[in-house]
Amino acid sequence: MNNFNWHTMSIDEILKRLESSFYGISNDEAKSRLLKYGPNKLVEMQKRSPLMMFLDQFKDFMILVLIGAAIISGFIGELSDTIAIIVIIVINGVIGFVQEYRAEKAMDALKKMAAYTAGVIREGVHSEVAASELVPGDIVVLEAGRIVPADIRLIEVVNLKVEEAALTGESVPVEKHVDILEDKLLPPGDRKNMAFKGTIVTYGRGKGVVVATGLDTELGKIASMLQAEEGLKTPLQRRLAVFGKKLAIAVLIICVIVFGFGVLRGEPILLMLLTAISLAVAAIPEALPAVVTISLALGAKKLVKLNALIRKLPAVETLGSVTYICSDKTGTLTLNRMTVEEVFIDDTLIKVSDLKNRELSGASERLFMTALALSNDAQTDANGNAMGDPTETALYNLAREFSFDKKELERGYPRISEIPFDSHRKCMTTFHRWEDGYISFTKGAMDVLIEKSINILTPGGLEPIDIERLQSVNKNMAEEGLRVLCIAFKKWQTIPDDFTPEYVETGLTILGLVGMMDPPREEAKDAVYMCKNAGIVPVMITGDHQLTAKTIARRIGILDEDSDSVITGSQLDSLTLEEFEKRVEDIRVYARVAPEQKLKIVKALQDKGHIVAMTGDGVNDAPALKRADIGVAMGITGTDVSKEAAHMVLLDDNFATIVRAVKEGRKIYDNIRKFIRYLLTTNSGEIWTLFLAPVVGLPIPLLPIHILWINLVTDGLPALALSMEPAEGDVMKRPPRKPKESIFAHGLGFHAVWVGLLMGVIVLLTQYWSIKTGHTHWQTMVFTVLCLTQLGHVLAIRSEKTSLFKMGLFSNKYLFGAVLLTFFLQMATIYIPTLNRIFKIEPLTFNELIVTLILSSLVFFAVEIEKFIKRHRG
């Protein structure tokens, strides 16, 4: 039933097509149709069981490699290493399972939005039925405060207004009518003769015929998209997967070569087998998933303090890769609160900010503010906040700012009667006692009130209306994206007998105009500037009108003053995918878009190779939030659906929080790179040592237990402490990483090779010298040099360019403590007799220890020289 353009059809035509009438369908027919169309529910597709969801966490290539490493460790008798690896794997699996399981709650949140009961007319009788039992053809009764239970074509309205912000992004309740709309391509927000499932009736009443239920509704379409959209792997996950595969293949080849060389040199086959297996275990970065997870978890903990709640851990790092932020306007970049920006009184157009700097002493100004205070239905809650229609609360708040309090004024000028707003008259009137008589205040569309008025109040008194002047002012205000209302009045000696609009709303005097909009957040402009400075392109995507969207975008800096990179939803529909992808990188503002189009925009940017963040708060944003590389939902105004679909939730609904999160994300990725640089270099050093020793004719320098010990202590605390490294100074002054950038970019891979080779050479020179000079403790010296060399290296790589001497040892106390602890553990293996026997080494003499410490420091100074060269190259 959802394929018809119901908004373009007459009521009679719709009722005929649905085989219904104003009296509704029969109960028997309702039962029959319920079997045909199914219940009015958001039916879920088949889900994976929690067990399968948990097992899926172990399909990652790196995890499979670690499982293999655990088996190998058990095979060679290193049960402690096996247990440690298994614990790491299980912890990562549990974390991933919990995050994924929570994400599945998005569908439950959508279900909660559905109305549980609905007022329906069947066989001419009004009754309440479960919303799930509604069928196409049912006549539904709508009243203020109720949730619309299905997609409905309206057939009768009385001042009906519906809040559709969660579905369309509109910040103002939409006034509904029953007239035919000609345009078949209208987005949901412009189908004003329709009411959609999950939206809320805020004012008035109405009736309508159900045209779509369940997954056929606009809300249902979003639910379908949400289930169909697969979340993409994060940039970090993609990079680590590639890294893991390459490393595993390289390690396998090297281990075979080491084993082969050793056997050819006459080493015992069993010893070489154990050595090759130990090298494989050491070279596989079993600590990598743990350190990455802990780094992300620590980042997430810090971000909570910055008002950003992370729902999916990899999102912390993804923020650092973002190249585009597609932001919803309403409630994200704006306050989601209608505010009067400009007024036209006393023949002068003035901004409210300027109006506050002057005293309202003129009679016309005071009467204008009195009209704003009295001629609306806004009220205050217990905290003094205005409640009611957004337009009326805007007028109420402006009057209150200038000390025109509605409650106080009503004591002197009580309301006698009123003529409510309706869509045909486009105005409303309130009638009050006034000094020695009565007064009526009328507000509405300017073109309507001009026809009903005879003059205008100016500082010089009543004057004829200059229609061209008023139209020019109205046009200027509208071009600024303002919603314009005209305010008029009329004085009466007595209460009129004929209280009809035709009689009361004539012969009016215009007081002035007000221009309103949902203004941008104060901090949004700075946040947008910082995004641009960090190489991130901010884009506005909204269901609001083009003019309003363009105005807001210019005010906060998304759109340059001379730029017109704006496109509407209907224009977007007219473009082929190829045409759109040619333009997508140049467009900065999308207006009047539907949920499917938001998803299309995100996909198009991703197809162009961008890492896309999507912010939003409504149901309409959920599919795009889930599809985006990182979805950012609003914590205060956001719907449960958007929060569950998102990777991150802004607890303060503040766009500027994203910028702080981006900085944290970049810092975390930098620190993960530092760990990988450290890990690869240490493993490279071990591999070079074991690979080159038989090549140059030296005995195997290390026993399997030595390799596993170095692997344990160096891949442990020092590596973890690197995740606590503070952000570098230029972290928000450089462009985002290229989406396809390798982990080995910017010289990381080359560094790992040459520094690892340097470690290997130093270790082998130590071995050669100690054997040549008759030192019986040569293996202990080799073991210690290789271990301590790696500690010097971890201190040197805290920054890619800044010297440790400038940073200071104590700027990362965790790393300094980890290095000290590892040093003392290594000394314990040398000087505690029990450990000597376990590790098959002997205590070093004082002179041997000094030589060992000097040789171990060479790598530190070599890396400092490398950074010195980088700094002077710029």
C-alpha positions in Angstrom: 0.0 0.0 0.0 3.0 2.3 0.4 3.7 2.7 -3.3 0.8 5.2 -3.8 1.3 9.0 -3.6 -1.5 9.4 -1.1 -0.8 13.1 -0.6 -1.7 13.8 -4.3 -5.1 12.1 -4.2 -8.5 13.4 -3.1 -10.1 12.1 0.0 -12.9 10.4 -1.9 -10.4 8.7 -4.2 -8.4 7.4 -1.3 -11.5 6.1 0.5 -12.6 4.4 -2.7 -9.2 2.8 -3.3 -9.0 1.6 0.3 -12.6 0.4 0.2 -13.4 2.5 3.3 -15.7 5.4 4.3 -16.0 8.2 6.9 -17.7 5.6 9.1 -14.7 3.3 8.8 -14.5 -0.4 7.9 -16.3 -3.3 9.7 -14.8 -5.3 12.4 -14.8 -8.4 10.2 -13.1 -6.6 7.4 -10.5 -5.3 9.9 -9.7 -8.9 11.0 -9.5 -10.0 7.3 -7.1 -7.1 6.5 -5.0 -7.9 9.6 -4.3 -11.3 8.2 -3.5 -9.8 4.8 -1.2 -6.9 5.8 0.0 -8.3 9.1 0.2 -6.5 12.5 1.1 -2.8 12.7 4.5 -3.6 14.2 8.1 -3.1 13.3 8.9 -6.7 12.5 12.5 -7.7 13.1 14.5 -9.7 10.7 16.2 -12.9 11.9 19.0 -12.2 14.3 22.1 -14.0 15.3 21.9 -15.7 18.6 24.0 -14.3 21.4 26.3 -17.4 21.2 26.9 -16.8 17.5 27.5 -13.1 18.2 30.1 -14.1 20.8 31.8 -16.7 18.5 32.0 -14.1 15.7 34.4 -12.1 17.8 37.1 -14.7 17.2 37.0 -14.6 13.4 39.4 -11.7 13.1 42.7 -12.8 11.5 44.9 -11.4 14.3 42.8 -13.3 16.9 43.3 -16.6 14.9 47.0 -15.9 14.8 47.0 -15.5 18.6 45.1 -18.7 19.0 47.7 -20.4 17.0 50.5 -18.8 19.1 48.7 -20.0 22.3 48.7 -23.6 20.9 52.4 -23.4 20.0 53.2 -22.0 23.5 51.4 -24.9 25.1 53.3 -27.3 22.7 56.7 -26.1 23.9 55.7 -26.2 27.5 55.2 -22.5 28.2 51.8 -22.8 29.8 52.0 -19.3 31.4 52.3 -17.7 28.0 49.4 -19.9 26.7 47.2 -18.8 29.6 48.1 -15.1 29.1 47.3 -15.2 25.4 44.0 -17.0 26.0 43.0 -14.5 28.7 43.7 -11.6 26.3 41.7 -13.3 23.5 38.7 -13.9 25.8 38.7 -10.3 27.2 38.7 -8.9 23.7 35.9 -11.2 22.7 33.8 -10.2 25.7 34.3 -6.5 25.1 33.4 -6.9 21.4 30.3 -9.0 22.2 29.0 -6.5 24.8 29.3 -3.6 22.4 27.6 -5.5 19.5 24.8 -6.8 21.7 24.0 -3.3 22.9 23.9 -2.1 19.3 21.1 -4.6 18.6 18.8 -2.6 21.0 18.2 0.0 18.3 15.2 -2.0 17.1 13.8 -2.2 20.6 14.0 1.6 20.9 12.1 2.0 17.6 9.4 -0.3 18.9 8.9 1.9 22.0 8.0 4.8 19.8 5.0 3.0 18.4 1.7 3.9 20.0 0.2 1.1 22.1 -3.5 2.1 21.6 -5.3 4.2 19.0 -8.7 5.8 18.7 -10.4 4.3 15.7 -13.9 4.5 14.1 -15.3 1.2 12.8 -18.8 0.8 11.6 -19.4 4.4 12.8 -18.5 3.6 16.4 -15.5 5.2 18.1 -13.4 2.8 20.2 -9.9 2.2 21.5 -7.9 -0.7 19.9 -4.3 -1.8 20.1 -2.2 0.1 17.7 -0.8 -3.2 16.4 -4.3 -4.1 15.2 -4.7 -1.1 12.8 -5.1 -1.9 9.1 -5.2 0.2 5.9 -8.6 1.7 5.6 -9.2 2.3 9.3 -10.3 5.8 10.3 -8.1 7.0 13.2 -9.0 9.9 15.6 -6.1 12.2 16.5 -5.9 14.3 19.6 -3.3 16.5 21.3 -0.7 14.5 23.2 -1.2 11.3 21.3 1.3 9.4 19.2 0.3 8.9 15.6 -0.2 5.1 15.3 0.3 4.6 11.6 0.8 6.6 8.4 -2.4 8.5 7.8 -3.9 10.6 5.1 -5.9 13.3 6.9 -9.5 13.7 6.1 -10.5 16.3 8.8 -8.4 18.7 10.8 -9.2 21.4 13.4 -6.0 23.5 14.2 -4.0 20.2 14.0 -0.3 20.5 14.6 2.1 17.5 14.6 5.7 17.4 16.1 7.8 15.7 13.4 11.3 16.7 14.5 12.4 13.1 15.2 11.3 12.0 11.7 12.1 15.0 9.5 14.4 17.3 11.5 11.8 20.1 11.6 12.1 22.1 14.8 8.6 23.6 14.7 5.3 21.5 14.8 3.8 21.2 11.4 0.4 22.6 10.8 -1.7 20.1 8.9 -4.5 20.4 6.3 -6.6 18.1 4.1 -6.0 19.7 0.7 -4.5 17.8 -2.3 -0.8 18.4 -2.9 0.2 18.2 -6.6 4.0 17.4 -6.3 4.5 13.7 -6.3 8.2 14.0 -5.2 7.5 16.0 -1.9 9.6 14.7 1.0 7.7 13.6 4.1 8.2 17.0 5.9 6.2 18.8 3.1 3.3 16.3 2.9 1.2 18.4 5.2 -2.0 16.4 4.5 -0.3 13.4 6.0 0.5 12.3 9.6 3.3 9.7 10.1 3.7 6.8 12.5 5.7 7.7 15.6 5.2 11.5 15.4 3.3 13.4 18.2 0.1 15.5 18.0 0.9 18.7 19.9 -2.2 20.8 19.2 -5.8 20.5 17.9 -7.5 17.4 16.6 -8.2 15.5 13.4 -9.2 12.3 11.7 -7.5 10.4 9.0 -7.5 7.1 7.0 -4.7 4.6 7.6 -2.7 4.2 4.3 0.3 2.3 5.6 1.2 0.1 8.6 4.2 -1.7 10.1 7.3 -1.7 7.9 5.4 0.1 5.1 5.3 3.3 7.1 8.0 6.0 6.9 9.2 4.9 10.4 9.1 1.3 9.2 11.3 2.1 6.2 13.9 3.6 8.6 13.7 0.4 10.7 14.3 -1.7 7.5 17.3 0.4 6.6 18.6 0.2 10.1 18.5 -3.6 10.0 19.9 -3.8 6.5 22.8 -1.4 7.1 25.9 -3.2 8.1 28.4 -1.2 10.3 31.7 -0.8 8.5 35.0 -1.9 9.9 36.8 1.0 11.5 40.1 2.3 9.9 42.0 0.9 12.8 40.4 -2.6 12.4 41.2 -2.5 8.7 44.8 -1.5 9.2 45.4 -4.1 12.0 43.9 -6.9 9.9 46.3 -6.1 7.0 49.2 -5.7 9.5 48.4 -9.0 11.2 48.3 -11.0 7.9 51.6 -9.5 6.6 53.3 -10.0 9.9 52.2 -13.6 10.2 53.4 -14.5 6.7 56.8 -12.7 7.3 57.3 -14.4 10.7 56.5 -17.9 9.2 59.1 -17.4 6.4 61.8 -16.1 8.8 61.3 -18.9 11.3 61.7 -21.5 8.5 64.9 -19.8 7.4 66.3 -19.6 10.9 65.5 -23.3 11.5 67.1 -24.2 8.1 70.3 -22.2 8.8 70.7 -23.7 12.3 70.3 -27.3 11.1 72.8 -26.7 8.2 75.3 -25.3 10.8 74.9 -28.6 12.8 72.8 -27.3 15.6 70.5 -29.9 17.3 67.2 -30.2 15.3 65.1 -30.2 18.5 66.9 -27.0 19.8 66.4 -25.3 16.4 62.7 -26.3 16.3 62.1 -24.9 19.8 64.1 -21.8 18.9 62.0 -21.3 15.7 58.8 -21.8 17.5 59.8 -19.5 20.4 60.7 -16.8 17.8 57.3 -17.2 16.2 55.6 -16.8 19.6 57.8 -13.7 20.3 57.3 -12.1 16.9 53.5 -12.5 17.0 52.2 -9.4 18.8 49.9 -11.1 21.3 49.8 -7.9 23.4 48.6 -5.8 20.5 44.9 -6.4 20.8 45.1 -5.9 24.6 47.1 -2.7 24.4 44.8 -1.3 21.6 41.7 -2.2 23.7 43.1 -0.7 26.8 44.2 2.5 25.0 40.7 2.9 23.5 39.1 2.2 26.9 41.3 4.8 28.6 40.4 7.2 25.9 36.7 6.5 26.3 37.0 7.1 30.0 38.6 10.4 29.4 36.0 11.4 26.8 33.2 10.8 29.3 34.7 13.6 31.4 34.6 15.7 28.2 30.9 14.9 27.7 31.3 12.3 25.0 30.1 8.7 25.8 31.7 6.0 23.6 29.5 3.1 22.8 31.8 1.3 20.5 35.5 1.4 21.5 37.1 1.6 18.0 35.2 4.8 17.5 37.7 6.6 19.7 40.4 6.0 17.2 38.1 6.5 14.2 37.5 10.1 15.2 41.1 10.8 14.5 40.7 9.7 10.9 37.5 11.6 10.1 37.7 13.7 6.9 34.0 14.8 6.8 31.5 15.6 9.6 27.9 15.5 8.3 25.9 17.2 10.9 22.2 17.5 11.4 21.1 21.1 11.9 18.3 21.0 14.4 19.5 20.5 18.0 23.1 19.9 16.9 24.3 23.1 15.4 21.3 25.0 16.6 19.6 25.3 20.0 16.4 23.6 18.9 14.5 26.6 20.3 12.7 29.2 18.3 14.0 32.7 19.1 13.1 36.2 17.9 16.1 37.6 16.1 14.7 40.8 14.6 11.7 43.1 15.0 10.2 45.8 12.9 8.6 48.5 15.0 8.3 52.3 14.7 9.2 51.9 11.0 12.6 50.6 12.0 14.1 47.1 11.5 16.2 46.3 14.5 18.0 43.3 15.8 16.9 42.1 19.2 20.5 42.3 20.5 20.5 46.0 19.6 17.0 46.5 21.0 18.3 45.3 24.4 20.7 48.3 24.5 17.9 50.8 24.5 15.0 51.7 26.8 11.5 50.9 25.5 9.8 54.2 26.4 7.7 54.8 23.3 3.9 53.9 23.5 4.1 51.9 20.3 7.1 49.8 21.6 5.3 49.1 24.9 2.1 48.2 23.2 4.0 45.9 20.8 5.6 44.0 23.7 2.3 43.8 25.6 0.8 42.2 22.5 3.6 39.6 22.3 3.1 38.7 26.0 -0.7 38.5 25.9 -1.6 37.2 22.5 -0.3 33.6 23.0 -1.0 30.4 24.9 2.6 29.8 26.2 2.9 28.9 29.9 5.8 28.4 32.3 6.8 25.2 34.1 8.0 24.9 37.7 11.5 26.0 36.7 10.2 29.1 34.9 10.9 27.7 31.5 8.4 28.6 28.7 6.2 25.7 27.4 4.0 25.4 24.4 4.1 26.0 20.7 7.8 27.0 19.8 6.6 30.1 17.9 4.5 31.3 20.9 7.2 30.6 23.4 9.6 32.7 21.3 7.3 35.7 21.5 6.6 35.0 25.2 10.4 34.9 26.0 11.1 38.1 24.1 8.4 40.0 26.0 9.6 38.5 29.3 13.2 39.7 28.5 11.9 43.2 28.4 10.0 42.8 31.7 6.5 42.3 30.1 5.4 39.4 32.2 2.3 37.6 30.9 0.9 36.7 34.3 1.2 40.2 35.7 -0.3 41.7 32.5 -3.2 39.3 32.5 -4.2 40.5 36.0 -4.7 44.0 34.5 -5.7 42.9 31.0 -7.5 39.6 31.4 -8.4 37.6 28.3 -12.1 37.7 27.5 -12.2 35.5 24.5 -10.2 34.3 21.5 -10.4 33.2 17.9 -8.0 30.2 17.5 -5.5 30.0 14.6 -6.5 28.0 11.6 -4.8 27.3 8.3 -7.3 29.1 6.1 -7.2 32.5 8.0 -3.5 32.1 8.8 -3.9 34.2 12.0 -5.2 34.1 15.6 -6.9 36.8 17.8 -7.2 37.3 21.5 -9.6 39.7 23.2 -8.7 41.5 26.4 -10.0 44.1 28.9 -8.1 47.4 28.3 -8.1 50.5 30.4 -11.5 52.1 29.7 -12.6 49.5 27.1 -11.3 46.4 25.3 -8.5 45.5 22.9 -7.9 42.7 20.4 -4.5 41.5 19.4 -4.1 39.6 16.1 -1.0 37.9 14.9 -0.4 36.0 11.6 1.1 36.0 8.2 2.0 39.5 7.0 0.2 39.3 3.6 -3.0 38.3 5.4 -2.9 41.0 8.0 -2.2 43.8 5.5 -5.5 42.9 3.9 -7.3 43.1 7.2 -5.6 46.4 8.4 -6.3 50.1 7.6 -3.2 51.7 9.1 0.1 51.3 11.0 1.3 52.7 14.3 4.5 54.8 14.0 6.2 57.3 16.4 4.2 60.0 14.7 0.9 58.2 15.3 -1.4 56.3 12.9 -0.3 56.5 9.3 -1.5 54.8 6.1 0.2 51.4 5.3 3.2 51.6 2.9 2.6 48.2 1.4 5.9 48.3 -0.6 7.9 49.2 2.5 6.4 46.4 4.5 6.8 43.8 1.7 10.5 44.9 1.3 11.1 44.4 5.0 9.3 41.1 5.0 11.4 40.0 2.0 14.7 41.0 3.7 13.8 39.1 6.9 12.8 36.0 5.0 16.0 36.1 3.0 17.9 35.9 6.3 16.1 32.6 7.0 13.7 34.2 9.5 10.0 33.1 9.9 8.1 36.4 9.9 4.9 37.1 11.8 2.9 40.3 11.7 1.4 41.8 14.9 -1.8 44.0 14.8 -4.4 45.4 17.3 -7.8 47.0 17.4 -9.4 48.9 20.3 -13.1 48.4 21.2 -15.5 50.4 23.4 -17.7 47.3 24.1 -17.5 43.6 23.5 -18.8 43.0 20.0 -22.0 41.0 19.6 -20.7 39.4 16.4 -17.5 37.6 17.5 -16.7 36.1 14.1 -13.3 36.5 12.4 -15.0 38.3 9.5 -16.1 41.1 11.9 -13.4 41.1 14.6 -10.4 40.8 12.3 -11.0 43.9 10.2 -10.0 47.5 10.5 -6.8 46.5 12.3 -3.8 48.6 13.0 -0.4 47.0 12.4 2.1 47.2 15.3 5.1 45.6 13.7 6.8 42.4 12.5 8.9 39.8 14.3 11.4 37.5 12.6 12.2 34.2 14.3 14.6 31.3 13.8 16.2 28.4 15.6 19.5 30.1 16.2 22.9 28.4 16.0 24.8 27.5 19.2 27.3 30.1 20.3 30.1 27.6 20.3 29.3 26.0 17.0 31.1 28.7 15.0 34.4 28.1 16.9 33.9 24.3 16.6 33.5 24.5 12.8 36.6 26.7 12.6 38.6 24.2 14.5 37.3 21.4 12.3 38.5 23.3 9.2 41.8 24.0 10.8 42.2 20.3 11.5 41.5 19.5 7.8 38.0 18.2 8.5 35.1 19.3 6.2 31.9 20.1 8.1 28.6 19.5 6.1 25.1 20.4 7.2 22.3 17.9 6.4 18.8 18.9 7.4 15.2 18.4 6.7 14.6 22.2 7.1 14.1 24.7 4.3 16.9 25.7 2.0 16.9 29.4 3.0 17.1 28.7 6.7 19.8 26.0 6.2 21.9 28.4 4.1 21.6 31.2 6.7 22.6 29.0 9.6 25.5 27.5 7.6 26.8 31.0 6.7 26.5 32.2 10.3 28.6 29.3 11.7 31.1 29.2 8.9 30.1 25.9 7.1 29.2 28.0 4.0 31.4 30.9 2.9 29.7 34.2 2.2 30.4 33.9 -1.6 29.6 30.2 -1.7 26.4 28.6 -2.8 27.2 24.9 -2.3 23.6 24.0 -1.4 21.4 21.3 -2.7 17.9 20.2 -1.9 16.5 16.7 -1.5 14.4 17.0 -4.7 17.5 18.2 -6.6 19.5 15.3 -5.2 16.8 12.9 -6.4 17.2 14.3 -9.9 20.9 13.5 -10.0 22.2 10.1 -11.1 24.7 8.4 -8.8 27.6 9.3 -11.2 26.5 12.9 -11.3 26.1 13.1 -7.5 29.5 11.6 -6.8 31.1 14.2 -9.1 29.6 17.0 -6.9 29.5 15.4 -3.5 32.9 16.7 -2.3 31.9 20.3 -3.2 28.5 20.4 -1.5 28.4 21.9 2.0 24.6 22.1 2.8 21.8 19.6 2.1 18.2 20.9 2.7 14.8 19.2 2.8 16.3 15.7 2.7 14.7 12.4 3.5 16.4 9.7 5.7 17.2 7.6 2.6 19.1 10.6 1.1 21.1 11.1 4.3 22.3 7.5 3.9 23.0 8.1 0.2 25.2 11.1 1.1 27.2 9.2 3.6 27.7 6.3 1.2 28.7 8.6 -1.6 31.4 10.2 0.5 32.6 6.8 1.6 32.8 5.7 -2.0 35.1 8.7 -2.7 37.4 7.3 0.0 36.4 9.6 2.9 36.0 8.7 6.6 32.6 10.1 7.5 31.2 11.1 10.9 27.4 11.7 11.0 25.8 13.6 13.8 22.1 13.6 14.6 19.4 13.2 17.1 16.3 11.9 15.3 14.9 8.6 14.2 15.6 9.8 10.7 19.4 9.9 11.4 19.7 6.3 12.7 20.4 4.4 9.4 23.1 7.0 8.5 24.5 7.0 12.0 25.0 3.2 11.8 26.4 3.3 8.2 28.8 6.2 9.0 32.4 5.4 10.0 31.4 7.0 13.2 27.8 7.9 14.2 27.5 10.7 16.8 24.1 11.0 18.6 22.8 13.7 20.9 22.4 12.6 24.5 19.8 15.2 25.7 17.6 15.7 22.7 18.5 12.5 20.9 16.0 9.6 20.5 16.8 6.2 21.9 17.0 4.9 18.3 19.8 7.4 17.3 21.7 6.7 20.5 21.6 2.9 20.0 22.7 3.2 16.4 25.5 5.6 17.1 29.1 4.9 18.0 29.4 7.9 20.3 26.8 10.0 22.2 27.4 13.7 23.1 26.1 14.1 26.7 25.9 17.9 26.3 24.5 17.9 22.7 27.5 20.2 22.0 29.0 20.2 18.5 32.2 21.5 20.0 32.6 18.3 22.0 33.3 16.5 18.7 36.4 18.6 18.2 37.7 17.6 21.6 36.9 14.0 20.8 38.7 14.3 17.5 41.8 15.5 19.3 41.6 12.6 21.7 41.1 10.2 18.8 44.2 11.5 17.0 46.3 11.2 20.2 45.2 7.6 20.7 46.1 6.6 17.2 49.4 8.3 17.5 50.0 6.3 20.7 48.9 3.1 19.0 51.4 3.8 16.2 54.1 4.4 18.9 53.3 1.0 20.4 53.4 -0.7 17.0 56.7 1.1 16.2 58.1 -0.2 19.5 56.7 -3.7 19.0 57.9 -4.1 15.4 61.4 -2.8 16.3 61.9 -5.1 19.3 60.6 -8.1 17.3 62.8 -7.0 14.4 65.8 -6.9 16.8 65.1 -10.4 18.0 64.6 -11.7 14.5 67.8 -10.1 13.1 69.8 -11.5 16.1 68.6 -15.1 15.6 68.7 -14.8 11.8 72.2 -13.3 11.4 74.0 -15.3 14.2 74.3 -18.6 12.2 74.9 -16.6 9.0 78.1 -15.0 10.5 79.2 -18.2 12.2 78.1 -17.5 15.7 76.2 -20.0 18.0 72.5 -19.4 18.6 72.7 -16.4 21.0 69.5 -17.0 23.0 67.6 -19.9 24.5 63.8 -20.2 23.9 63.1 -19.1 27.5 65.2 -15.9 26.9 63.1 -15.0 23.9 59.9 -15.6 25.7 61.1 -13.5 28.7 62.0 -10.6 26.6 58.7 -10.9 24.8 56.9 -10.9 28.1 58.6 -8.0 29.9 59.1 -5.6 26.9 55.6 -6.2 25.3 54.0 -5.7 28.7 54.2 -2.7 30.9 56.3 -0.4 28.8 54.1 -0.9 25.8 51.0 -0.3 27.8 52.4 2.8 29.3 52.9 4.3 25.8 49.1 4.6 25.7 49.3 7.2 28.4 51.5 9.5 26.3 50.0 13.0 26.1 49.1 14.5 22.8 51.8 16.1 20.7 51.6 19.9 20.0 50.6 19.7 16.3 47.9 17.1 16.8 45.1 19.5 15.7 47.2 21.4 13.1 47.7 18.6 10.7 45.2 17.2 8.1 43.5 13.9 8.9 45.3 10.7 8.0 44.5 9.4 4.5 41.8 6.7 4.8 44.0 4.2 3.0 47.2 5.2 4.8 49.2 2.2 6.0 50.2 1.7 9.6 53.8 1.7 8.3 53.5 5.2 6.8 55.7 8.2 7.6 58.8 5.9 8.0 57.5 3.6 10.7 58.3 0.4 8.7 61.8 1.7 7.7 62.4 2.7 11.4 61.5 -0.8 12.6 63.9 -2.4 10.1 67.0 -0.2 10.6 66.7 0.2 14.4 65.9 -3.6 14.7 69.0 -4.3 12.5 71.1 -2.0 14.8 69.8 -3.9 17.8 70.8 -7.2 16.2 74.2 -5.9 15.2 74.9 -4.5 18.7 73.8 -7.8 20.3 75.9 -9.9 17.9 79.0 -7.6 18.4 78.5 -8.1 22.2 78.4 -11.9 21.6 81.4 -11.8 19.3 83.5 -9.6 21.7 82.6 -11.5 24.8 83.4 -14.9 23.2 86.6 -13.5 21.7 87.8 -12.1 25.0 87.0 -15.3 26.9 84.0 -14.0 28.9 82.1 -17.1 30.1 79.0 -15.0 30.7 78.5 -14.1 27.1 75.0 -15.4 26.8 73.9 -13.4 29.9 75.4 -10.3 28.4 73.7 -10.9 25.1 70.4 -11.6 26.9 70.7 -8.4 29.0 71.8 -6.1 26.1 68.8 -7.2 24.0 66.4 -6.5 26.8 67.8 -3.2 28.0 68.3 -1.9 24.4 64.5 -2.1 24.0 64.0 0.0 27.1 66.2 2.7 25.7 64.3 2.5 22.5 60.8 2.9 24.2 62.0 6.1 25.9 63.3 7.5 22.6 60.1 6.9 20.5 57.8 8.8 22.9 57.7 11.4 20.1 58.5 11.2 16.4 60.4 14.5 16.4 60.7 16.0 19.9 63.7 15.0 21.9 63.3 13.2 25.2 65.6 15.7 26.8 63.0 18.5 26.0 60.0 16.4 27.0 61.5 15.2 30.3 61.5 11.7 31.8 58.6 12.5 34.1 56.1 13.9 31.5 54.9 10.3 31.3 55.3 8.9 34.8 53.7 5.6 33.9 56.2 4.9 31.2 59.1 5.9 33.4 57.8 3.6 36.2 57.3 0.7 33.7 60.9 1.1 32.4 62.3 1.1 36.0 60.3 -2.0 36.9 61.3 -3.9 33.8 65.0 -2.9 34.5 64.8 -4.3 38.0 63.1 -7.5 36.8 65.9 -8.1 34.4 68.5 -7.4 37.1 66.6 -10.0 39.3 67.1 -12.7 36.6 70.8 -12.0 36.7 71.5 -11.8 40.4 68.9 -14.0 42.1 70.3 -17.6 42.2 66.9 -19.3 41.8 66.2 -17.3 38.6 69.7 -17.9 37.4 68.9 -21.6 37.3 65.5 -21.1 35.6 67.0 -18.9 32.9 70.3 -20.8 32.6 72.4 -17.6 33.1 75.1 -16.4 35.5 75.6 -13.2 37.4 77.6 -10.5 35.6 80.6 -8.8 37.1 80.5 -5.1 37.8 82.6 -4.4 34.7 80.5 -6.6 32.5 77.4 -4.9 33.7 78.8 -1.4 32.9 79.8 -2.6 29.4 76.3 -4.0 29.0 74.6 -0.8 30.0 76.8 1.3 27.7 76.1 -1.0 24.7 72.4 -0.9 25.5 72.3 2.9 25.4 73.5 3.1 21.8 70.0 2.6 20.3 68.6 5.4 22.4 71.1 7.9 21.1 70.8 6.6 17.5 67.0 7.3 17.6 67.6 10.7 19.1 69.9 11.5 16.2 67.2 10.3 13.8 64.7 12.7 15.4 67.2 15.6 15.3 67.5 15.1 11.5 63.7 15.0 11.1 63.4 18.3 13.1 65.9 20.1 10.9 64.4 18.7 7.7 61.1 20.4 8.8 
